[in-house]
Amino acid sequence: MDWYRAYHGMPQNTTLRVVAHRTKLPMASVLSVWVCLLDMASQNNPRGSVVIDAEQIAVLQNLETEDVVKIIKGFYEKNLLSPENRLTNWDTRQYKSPTERSQKSRSKTQRDATPRNAAQRDATPGNAAQREETKKETDTEYREQIADTEDRNADSRVDAEAEKKQKTKSDKRLKTHTEKREREREKHKNGGQATVQNQSESQKQTQQSQTPDATFQQLLDIWNEEVQSKLTIGQKAILTEQRKVLLGKRWAEDFHEDIRAWRYYCEIIGSSQFCLGKREGKEGKAWTIDLSWAIASSDNVARIMEGGFSGGNHPRKPPACNVPELQLAWDTVLEAFQQKHSKATCRSWLSGVIVIRMQWICDGRVVTILCANKFTLEWITQHYLADISHWFIAATKNDARVARVELVTEG
């Protein structure tokens, strides 16, 4: 949806004024942060929910990050935001679809156009004032529709210009990357070593056979969940023999057999309006990605990861773990978190955290998780730390059993 509704009285909203009073910040700052959240909620899927990045909002609105954190905390306290990061009054103040408003307008116009209604309008003098008011409302809605169209056209021109600039940057990076690979290829050739392009068909088949069928199925399931379900509802991608060969190469060479890297790659594609065929390219035609193109080459993977098809607007990375022996346990914790609190809540509050160490303290093994800022630390401590600790303990019932979990911030 290309627009959302701003409601009457928002600049004088008493709840927003309370937030400004509590934070001792100007009302203008509170309003600017609130408008940012409305805009994010309109563009998010599902609409009405937000992924909060206080630092990003601060940069966009020329505010201090600490002030933005205070304001957002005030929104939570006044129930403008739910713990699941959803705007509480979104469904009551916004249309459910981009056509709902125009449909209501057309229905009212059609009712007014019937002969019977015309007779009823003329029956009483008082209806003349009502007809005049209706005409004013229709004219106002028509002018608003014209303004909406002009705004969308302006946004399209801005998006096209931004995409053109991003494409130029991506082409330059790709050219540099290609030239580097050519130099490396010549170096290997002069040394008598075989290149990747000279790999025999039997070697490709061997590489494919080294990837278990269960892994192929897991990779395919992730693609269908994050991408294919948004391209063709009810239809799933399938693995041909040629796709298996290509997927095996990408799995080994580009994603280093890391299932988290593959999932994040699919999430980037699934969040790109251009890849899903919902935005026209520079030639004026929409293009839709498919699995074959996504795994055709390392260059295609690089272009996606560099943001060449999404304007650099990538989804948040999954929560990280820098302790290898805890990776499986951490994956179990994240899965349990998503099942209880939803995937959107998990990404909102845990995408910026990192499991940085595990050490022995007097009462046993302690896992330390680094948080992006003090606000995130306090929120996770209050709402989720008990669950995270419980799931960590349950997932480490062997010699590496965790006794407790602690949260820290840098500095």
MITOR-174500 format. One line per field, with one value per residue (C-alpha): residue number from 1; z, y, x; chain. Coordinates in nm, 4 decimals, padded with zeros to 6 digits. Example, Ala and Ser with C-alpha at 12.3 -4.5 7.8 and 13.67 -1.06 7.14 Angstrom:
REM residues 2
num <- (1 2)
zz <- (00.7800 00.7140)
yy <- (-00.4500 -00.1060)
xx <- (01.2300 01.3670)
cadena <- (A A)
REM end
This chain:
REM residues 411
num <- (1 2 3 4 5 6 7 8 9 10 11 12 13 14 15 16 17 18 19 20 21 22 23 24 25 26 27 28 29 30 31 32 33 34 35 36 37 38 39 40 41 42 43 44 45 46 47 48 49 50 51 52 53 54 55 56 57 58 59 60 61 62 63 64 65 66 67 68 69 70 71 72 73 74 75 76 77 78 79 80 81 82 83 84 85 86 87 88 89 90 91 92 93 94 95 96 97 98 99 100 101 102 103 104 105 106 107 108 109 110 111 112 113 114 115 116 117 118 119 120 121 122 123 124 125 126 127 128 129 130 131 132 133 134 135 136 137 138 139 140 141 142 143 144 145 146 147 148 149 150 151 152 153 154 155 156 157 158 159 160 161 162 163 164 165 166 167 168 169 170 171 172 173 174 175 176 177 178 179 180 181 182 183 184 185 186 187 188 189 190 191 192 193 194 195 196 197 198 199 200 201 202 203 204 205 206 207 208 209 210 211 212 213 214 215 216 217 218 219 220 221 222 223 224 225 226 227 228 229 230 231 232 233 234 235 236 237 238 239 240 241 242 243 244 245 246 247 248 249 250 251 252 253 254 255 256 257 258 259 260 261 262 263 264 265 266 267 268 269 270 271 272 273 274 275 276 277 278 279 280 281 282 283 284 285 286 287 288 289 290 291 292 293 294 295 296 297 298 299 300 301 302 303 304 305 306 307 308 309 310 311 312 313 314 315 316 317 318 319 320 321 322 323 324 325 326 327 328 329 330 331 332 333 334 335 336 337 338 339 340 341 342 343 344 345 346 347 348 349 350 351 352 353 354 355 356 357 358 359 360 361 362 363 364 365 366 367 368 369 370 371 372 373 374 375 376 377 378 379 380 381 382 383 384 385 386 387 388 389 390 391 392 393 394 395 396 397 398 399 400 401 402 403 404 405 406 407 408 409 410 411)
zz <- (00.0000 -00.1115 00.1552 00.5061 00.6901 00.9227 01.1639 01.2735 01.5970 01.5834 01.6421 01.9576 02.0683 02.4483 02.4761 02.2649 02.4813 02.7912 02.6304 02.5558 02.9159 03.0661 02.8455 02.8766 02.4995 02.2463 02.1086 01.7591 01.8374 01.9676 01.6595 01.4201 01.5822 01.5797 01.2080 01.1400 01.3140 01.1160 00.7925 00.8931 00.9940 00.6578 00.4633 00.6847 00.6214 00.8085 00.8108 01.1537 01.2974 01.3128 01.3433 01.5646 01.5036 01.7299 01.5725 01.2214 01.3302 01.5047 01.1865 00.9689 01.2003 01.3105 01.6749 01.9424 01.9693 02.3475 02.2942 02.0428 02.2897 02.5610 02.3272 02.2148 02.5763 02.6429 02.3564 02.5221 02.8601 02.7136 02.5158 02.1788 02.1033 02.2108 02.3409 01.9991 01.8369 01.6815 01.6754 01.9018 01.7142 01.3625 01.2606 01.3738 01.1969 00.8723 00.5694 00.5265 00.1545 -00.0949 -00.2683 00.0390 00.0521 -00.3214 -00.3065 -00.0251 -00.2239 -00.5411 -00.3469 -00.1997 -00.5419 -00.6978 -00.4245 -00.4788 -00.8556 -00.8439 -00.9463 -00.6194 -00.4172 -00.6383 -00.5569 -00.1887 -00.2006 -00.3622 -00.1217 00.1600 00.1559 00.4304 00.1938 -00.0172 00.2566 00.2834 -00.0927 -00.0793 00.2045 00.0115 -00.2938 -00.0838 00.0588 -00.2904 -00.4219 -00.1236 -00.1775 -00.5491 -00.4717 -00.2166 -00.4764 -00.7235 -00.4537 -00.3697 -00.7387 -00.7675 -00.4471 -00.5780 -00.9109 -00.7284 -00.5069 -00.8162 -00.9771 -00.6590 -00.6287 -00.9938 -00.9506 -00.6306 -00.7968 -01.0942 -00.8626 -00.6671 -00.9921 -01.1024 -00.7717 -00.7979 -01.1570 -01.0495 -00.7633 -00.9958 -01.2534 -00.9882 -00.8570 -01.2109 -01.2912 -00.9678 -01.0502 -01.3995 -01.2526 -01.0102 -01.2943 -01.5017 -01.2015 -01.1497 -01.5216 -01.5381 -01.2407 -01.4167 -01.1877 -01.3198 -01.2989 -01.1797 -01.5362 -01.6459 -01.3828 -01.5400 -01.5300 -01.3111 -01.0546 -01.0491 -00.9891 -00.7096 -00.5465 -00.5726 -00.4271 -00.1254 -00.0272 00.1436 00.0056 00.3456 00.3165 -00.0336 00.0977 00.3873 00.1504 -00.0805 00.2102 00.3178 -00.0392 -00.0635 00.2752 00.2283 -00.1499 -00.3527 -00.1281 -00.2168 -00.5898 -00.6532 -00.3728 -00.3303 -00.5651 -00.4558 -00.6373 -00.7330 -00.7628 -01.1047 -01.1560 -01.2992 -01.0032 -00.7647 -00.9298 -00.9021 -00.5487 -00.4376 -00.5727 -00.4078 -00.0804 -00.0659 -00.2267 -00.1371 00.1806 00.3265 00.4280 00.6758 00.6831 00.8505 00.5605 00.3089 00.5059 00.5272 00.1496 00.0904 00.3319 00.1354 -00.1880 -00.0233 00.1012 -00.2365 -00.4242 -00.7436 -00.7152 -00.6510 -00.9695 -00.7913 -00.9177 -01.2702 -01.3636 -01.5677 -01.8921 -01.7736 -01.7277 -01.4090 -01.3506 -01.1280 -00.9771 -00.9727 -00.7983 -01.1076 -01.1365 -00.7609 -00.7663 -01.1205 -01.0224 -00.7468 -00.9222 -00.8840 -00.5145 -00.4759 -00.6495 -00.4175 -00.1039 -00.2118 -00.2341 -00.6121 -00.6268 -00.3022 -00.2852 00.0011 00.2231 00.3710 00.6491 00.9853 01.0206 01.2467 01.6027 01.6059 01.8143 01.8396 02.0571 01.8240 02.0961 02.1793 01.8219 01.8256 02.1683 02.0501 01.7451 01.9788 02.1960 01.8931 01.7627 02.1008 02.1200 01.7792 01.8671 02.1854 02.0886 01.7021 01.4466 01.4150 01.7902 01.7810 01.5036 01.6681 02.0024 01.9318 01.5864 01.7370 02.0133 02.0006 02.2171 02.2885 02.5467 02.7899 03.1064 03.4375 03.7399 04.0918 04.0225 03.6868 03.3189 03.2420 02.8902 02.8140 02.5530 02.4204 02.3604 02.1247 02.3890 02.7455 02.6409 02.4628 02.7635 03.0049 02.7832 02.7275 03.0984 03.1949 02.9357 02.7904 02.9978 03.2128 02.9013 02.7338 03.0452 03.0769 02.7100 02.7289 03.0352 02.8706 02.5487 02.7308 02.9404 02.8777 03.0108 02.8727 03.0783 03.1224 03.4726 03.3833 03.1199 03.1664 02.9464 02.8912 02.6716 02.5219 02.7612)
yy <- (00.0000 00.3339 00.5514 00.5558 00.7840 01.0619 01.1332 01.4646 01.6049 01.4164 01.7327 01.7993 01.4345 01.4345 01.0960 01.2186 01.5320 01.3108 01.1315 01.4677 01.5795 01.2600 01.2601 01.6385 01.6551 01.8867 01.7794 01.8152 01.5415 01.3085 01.3731 01.3085 00.9724 00.8800 00.9651 00.7478 00.4557 00.5127 00.5103 00.1925 00.0231 00.1066 -00.0467 -00.3525 -00.6942 -00.7410 -00.3765 -00.2217 -00.3872 -00.2217 -00.3269 -00.0564 00.0799 00.3820 00.4792 00.4777 00.6964 00.9335 00.9751 01.0270 01.2884 01.4559 01.3567 01.2033 00.8238 00.8482 01.0834 00.8460 00.5582 00.7652 00.8531 00.4917 00.3788 00.6361 00.4902 00.1480 00.2891 00.4720 00.1630 00.3287 00.0295 -00.3283 -00.5578 -00.7282 -00.3942 -00.3331 00.0067 -00.0586 00.1564 00.0751 -00.1406 00.1200 00.4155 00.2656 00.1157 -00.2565 -00.2284 00.0476 00.0120 00.0222 00.4006 00.4429 00.1651 00.3451 00.6673 00.4999 00.3225 00.6528 00.8192 00.5337 00.5506 00.9223 00.8672 00.6508 00.8178 00.7180 00.8868 01.1910 01.2162 01.1735 01.4461 01.6879 01.6010 01.8279 02.1640 02.0403 01.7885 02.0705 02.1451 01.7727 01.7489 02.0484 01.8860 01.5579 01.7439 01.9114 01.5738 01.4193 01.7121 01.6831 01.3085 01.3670 01.6250 01.3865 01.1069 01.3399 01.4345 01.0665 00.9920 01.2815 01.1675 00.8116 00.9358 01.1527 00.8592 00.6388 00.8940 00.9191 00.5380 00.5038 00.7592 00.5897 00.2487 00.3835 00.5187 00.1944 -00.0057 00.2090 00.1420 -00.2303 -00.2435 -00.0754 -00.3233 -00.6121 -00.4876 -00.4623 -00.8063 -00.9539 -00.7995 -00.9382 -01.2848 -01.2625 -01.1756 -01.4663 -01.6979 -01.5958 -01.6479 -02.0024 -02.0716 -01.9665 -02.1889 -02.4900 -02.5148 -02.5961 -02.3246 -02.3531 -02.3125 -02.6218 -02.8423 -03.1681 -03.2914 -03.5838 -03.3410 -03.1481 -03.4686 -03.5610 -03.2226 -03.2694 -03.6198 -03.4847 -03.2821 -03.5096 -03.5169 -03.4047 -03.0865 -03.0198 -03.0565 -02.8207 -02.5570 -02.5968 -02.5676 -02.2377 -02.1022 -02.1988 -02.0427 -01.7120 -01.6531 -01.8913 -01.8484 -01.4769 -01.5426 -01.8174 -01.8834 -02.2549 -02.3610 -02.4688 -02.4680 -02.8060 -02.9321 -03.0580 -03.2326 -02.9138 -02.7113 -02.9663 -02.9198 -02.5405 -02.5437 -02.7810 -02.5404 -02.2337 -02.4239 -02.5136 -02.2123 -01.9116 -02.0085 -02.2344 -02.4913 -02.2452 -02.2811 -01.9396 -01.7693 -01.9372 -01.8373 -01.4744 -01.4779 -01.5959 -01.3334 -01.0573 -01.1808 -01.2222 -00.8620 -00.7119 -00.5636 -00.5707 -00.9428 -01.0264 -00.8475 -00.5621 -00.2806 -00.1933 -00.1735 00.0894 -00.0608 -00.0126 -00.3814 -00.5778 -00.8783 -01.1789 -01.3877 -01.7673 -02.0325 -02.1040 -01.7403 -01.7106 -02.0046 -01.9682 -01.8102 -01.6545 -01.3189 -01.3380 -01.4163 -01.1222 -00.8829 -00.9827 -00.9587 -00.6186 -00.4806 -00.4401 -00.5457 -00.3972 -00.0556 -00.1802 -00.2092 -00.5526 -00.7160 -00.7407 -01.0155 -01.3081 -01.3029 -01.4078 -01.6526 -01.6243 -01.9354 -02.2425 -02.4972 -02.3011 -02.2558 -02.5510 -02.4525 -02.0920 -02.2116 -02.4086 -02.1003 -01.8869 -02.1485 -02.1665 -01.7847 -01.7589 -02.0223 -01.8397 -01.4724 -01.4792 -01.4401 -01.0620 -01.0117 -01.2268 -01.0168 -00.6898 -00.7578 -01.0181 -00.9264 -00.6907 -00.9235 -01.1500 -01.4484 -01.3460 -01.5946 -01.8779 -01.8994 -02.0798 -01.8780 -02.0049 -02.1302 -02.2956 -02.2000 -01.8496 -01.7372 -01.3678 -01.1948 -00.8513 -00.6070 -00.3090 -00.0534 -00.0120 00.0162 -00.3216 -00.4780 -00.3501 -00.4618 -00.8137 -00.8454 -00.7488 -00.9496 -01.2326 -01.3140 -01.5757 -01.7653 -01.7385 -01.8724 -02.1607 -02.2600 -02.2387 -02.4651 -02.7133 -02.7181 -02.7910 -03.1004 -03.2477 -03.1485 -02.7944 -02.7332 -02.3611 -02.2382 -01.8883 -01.6123 -01.2548 -00.9479 -00.6725 -00.3668 -00.2253 -00.0025)
xx <- (00.0000 00.1489 -00.0181 -00.1606 -00.4057 -00.2972 -00.5824 -00.7341 -00.6002 -00.2699 -00.0580 -00.2658 -00.2970 -00.3043 -00.1314 00.1603 00.1726 00.1999 00.4940 00.6581 00.5992 00.7432 01.0501 01.0960 01.1410 00.9713 00.6344 00.7841 01.0374 00.7656 00.5495 00.8388 00.9150 00.5444 00.5143 00.8205 00.6498 00.3285 00.5274 00.7150 00.3897 00.2320 00.5232 00.5674 00.4161 00.1903 00.0845 00.0553 00.3683 00.7117 01.0747 01.2196 01.5684 01.6141 01.9465 01.7974 01.5050 01.7456 01.9507 01.6414 01.4890 01.8145 01.7611 01.9798 01.9505 01.9012 01.6051 01.4455 01.4857 01.3117 01.0245 00.9713 00.9769 00.7042 00.4974 00.5148 00.4167 00.1144 00.0060 00.0605 00.2872 00.2182 00.4962 00.4810 00.5713 00.2297 00.0576 -00.2412 -00.4971 -00.3761 -00.6751 -00.9314 -00.7682 -00.6392 -00.8086 -00.7467 -00.6660 -00.5747 -00.9137 -01.1379 -01.1593 -01.2321 -01.4931 -01.6765 -01.6684 -01.8020 -02.0784 -02.1992 -02.1908 -02.3888 -02.6541 -02.6944 -02.7350 -03.0548 -03.3869 -03.5536 -03.2797 -03.3065 -03.6772 -03.6064 -03.3436 -03.5862 -03.8692 -03.7513 -03.5695 -03.3403 -03.1828 -03.0400 -02.7885 -02.7096 -02.6553 -02.4250 -02.2277 -02.2110 -02.0839 -01.8145 -01.7082 -01.6973 -01.4921 -01.2580 -01.2135 -01.1525 -00.8830 -00.7285 -00.7233 -00.5522 -00.2990 -00.2431 -00.1792 00.0660 00.2443 00.2736 00.4098 00.6629 00.7630 00.8008 01.0314 01.2388 01.2530 01.3539 01.6336 01.7554 01.7427 01.9378 02.2104 02.2207 02.2432 02.5385 02.7174 02.6408 02.7699 03.0957 03.1414 03.0570 03.3074 03.5804 03.4907 03.4973 03.8355 03.9781 03.8509 04.0002 04.3401 04.3153 04.2138 04.5147 04.7390 04.6129 04.6326 04.9964 05.0704 04.9241 04.6184 04.2710 04.0024 03.6472 03.5185 03.7164 03.5587 03.4380 03.0807 03.1856 03.3310 03.0035 02.8117 03.0535 02.9996 02.6235 02.6402 02.8296 02.5211 02.2642 01.9106 01.7820 01.9912 01.8590 01.5051 01.5753 01.7172 01.4167 01.1710 01.3322 01.3104 00.9429 00.8681 01.0506 01.0208 00.8049 00.5003 00.5069 00.5480 00.2914 00.0460 -00.0186 00.2612 00.6104 00.9415 01.0883 01.4463 01.5488 01.8828 02.0330 01.9079 02.0597 02.3991 02.3779 02.2379 02.5144 02.7776 02.6231 02.5744 02.9429 03.1106 02.8937 02.7068 02.9795 02.7167 02.5630 02.1847 02.1506 02.3303 02.0980 01.7865 01.9034 01.9701 01.6126 01.4749 01.6509 01.4911 01.1502 01.1544 01.2565 00.9596 01.1661 01.2536 00.8879 00.7822 00.6032 00.8254 00.9357 01.3023 01.4789 01.3438 00.9876 00.9096 00.8594 01.0853 01.0265 01.3056 01.3045 01.5150 01.7245 01.8373 01.9017 02.1473 02.2822 02.6151 02.8197 02.7783 02.4002 02.4404 02.6784 02.4381 02.1546 02.3715 02.5091 02.1553 02.1467 01.7821 01.6521 01.8127 02.0306 01.7210 01.7905 01.5896 01.7590 02.0158 01.9293 02.0672 02.4327 02.6338 03.0131 03.0484 03.0562 02.9731 02.6571 02.5306 02.2883 02.1583 02.1138 01.9187 01.6922 01.6383 01.5473 01.3033 01.1301 01.1220 00.9532 00.6952 00.5958 00.6387 00.6301 00.9078 00.8520 00.9016 01.2147 01.3692 01.2619 01.4309 01.7020 01.8334 02.0914 02.2134 02.5208 02.6134 02.9725 03.1058 03.0471 03.2552 03.2750 03.1679 03.1141 02.7612 02.8358 02.8517 02.7266 02.6321 02.6871 02.4692 02.5686 02.2787 02.2847 02.1858 02.0610 01.6966 01.7070 01.8831 01.6182 01.3285 01.4668 01.5456 01.1916 00.9984 01.2096 01.5196 01.3422 01.2300 01.5711 01.7468 01.4986 01.5391 01.9206 01.9287 01.6909 01.8981 02.2300 02.1678 02.5123 02.8568 02.8122 02.4978 02.4260 02.3460 02.2256 02.2278 02.3483 02.2933 02.5538 02.6040 02.9217 03.1081)
cadena <- (A A A A A A A A A A A A A A A A A A A A A A A A A A A A A A A A A A A A A A A A A A A A A A A A A A A A A A A A A A A A A A A A A A A A A A A A A A A A A A A A A A A A A A A A A A A A A A A A A A A A A A A A A A A A A A A A A A A A A A A A A A A A A A A A A A A A A A A A A A A A A A A A A A A A A A A A A A A A A A A A A A A A A A A A A A A A A A A A A A A A A A A A A A A A A A A A A A A A A A A A A A A A A A A A A A A A A A A A A A A A A A A A A A A A A A A A A A A A A A A A A A A A A A A A A A A A A A A A A A A A A A A A A A A A A A A A A A A A A A A A A A A A A A A A A A A A A A A A A A A A A A A A A A A A A A A A A A A A A A A A A A A A A A A A A A A A A A A A A A A A A A A A A A A A A A A A A A A A A A A A A A A A A A A A A A A A A A A A A A A A A A A A A A A A A A A A A A A A A A A A A A A A A A A A A A A)
REM end
